[in-house]
Amino acid sequence: MDFPNAKFIKALYSDEEVNRMELEFQEKGYTILRNVFERESVKEYKAQLQEAAARVS
């Protein structure tokens, strides 16, 4: 079986984004990491996962 593969965005978060995420984490106990994967690769990744799940069911 081929493992699904989403592509990471190589750009780093800006200092402003890191500060915002750190503050959110301190206030809420969690933060959401945005823009981690290239958008088009996520669609393919999701389709691969759904296909694999359908074969298992």
Stockholm file with secondary structure:
# STOCKHOLM 1.0

chainA/1-57         MDFPNAKFIKALYSDEEVNRMELEFQEKGYTILRNVFERESVKEYKAQLQEAAARVS
#=GR chainA/1-57 SS CCCCCCCBCCCCCCHHHHHHHHHHHHHHSCCCCCSCBCHHHHHHHHHHHHHHHHHHC
#=GC SS_cons        CCCCCCCBCCCCCCHHHHHHHHHHHHHHSCCCCCSCBCHHHHHHHHHHHHHHHHHHC
//
